[in-house]
């Protein structure tokens, strides 16, 4: 039997609004992954980082698996997304 811990996650109003980004820049060291989320506007030559997330390699891999699972669910519902 798997022992799962339950916890509550609070989502503050200002964070719930979200931040749009259309570019991610990812770097890593031996102990962490740094993901910068950027909003690039058409015709602009520079952009600001909107959000930076720093995660351990273990949690980054868990994020990868969660994204893969959710993309599969998305494509099952809406059809396969095709990269250009």
C-alpha positions in Angstrom: 0.0 0.0 0.0 1.4 3.4 -1.0 1.5 6.0 1.7 0.6 9.4 0.2 0.9 12.6 2.1 -1.9 15.1 1.5 -1.3 18.8 1.7 -3.0 22.1 0.7 -1.6 24.5 -1.9 -2.5 28.1 -1.6 -2.9 30.1 -4.9 -2.7 33.8 -4.2 -4.8 36.1 -6.4 -1.9 37.9 -8.0 -0.2 34.6 -8.9 -3.4 33.1 -10.2 -3.5 35.7 -13.0 -0.5 34.0 -14.5 2.3 35.4 -16.6 2.3 34.8 -20.4 5.6 33.6 -21.9 6.4 32.3 -25.4 10.0 31.4 -24.9 11.9 29.3 -22.2 15.6 29.5 -21.7 17.0 26.6 -19.6 20.4 26.2 -18.0 21.6 23.7 -15.4 24.4 22.9 -13.0 25.1 19.6 -11.2 22.6 20.5 -8.5 19.8 22.6 -10.2 17.9 23.5 -13.3 17.2 27.2 -14.0 14.2 27.9 -16.3 13.7 31.5 -17.4 10.3 32.2 -19.0 10.4 35.1 -21.5 7.8 37.1 -23.4 9.1 37.9 -26.9 7.2 40.5 -28.8 7.2 40.5 -32.7 9.7 42.9 -34.1 11.6 43.4 -30.8 15.3 42.6 -30.5 15.2 42.3 -26.7 12.9 40.9 -24.1 12.7 40.6 -20.3 12.5 37.5 -18.2 9.0 37.3 -16.8 9.6 34.5 -14.4 12.5 32.3 -13.2 12.0 28.9 -11.7 14.8 26.9 -10.1 14.4 23.2 -9.4 16.5 20.2 -8.3 17.3 17.7 -11.1 14.9 15.2 -9.4 12.0 17.7 -9.4 12.8 18.8 -12.9 12.5 15.2 -14.1 9.2 14.9 -12.3 8.0 18.0 -14.1 9.1 16.4 -17.4 7.0 13.4 -16.7 4.0 15.5 -15.6 4.3 17.6 -18.8 4.5 14.4 -21.0 1.4 13.0 -19.2 -0.6 16.2 -19.7 0.4 16.6 -23.3 -0.8 13.1 -24.0 -4.2 13.9 -22.3 -4.4 17.2 -24.3 -3.7 15.4 -27.6 -6.2 12.7 -26.8 -8.9 15.4 -26.3 -7.9 18.0 -28.9 -5.7 16.0 -31.4 -2.0 15.7 -32.0 -0.1 19.0 -32.0 2.3 19.1 -35.0 5.5 21.1 -34.8 6.4 23.1 -37.8 
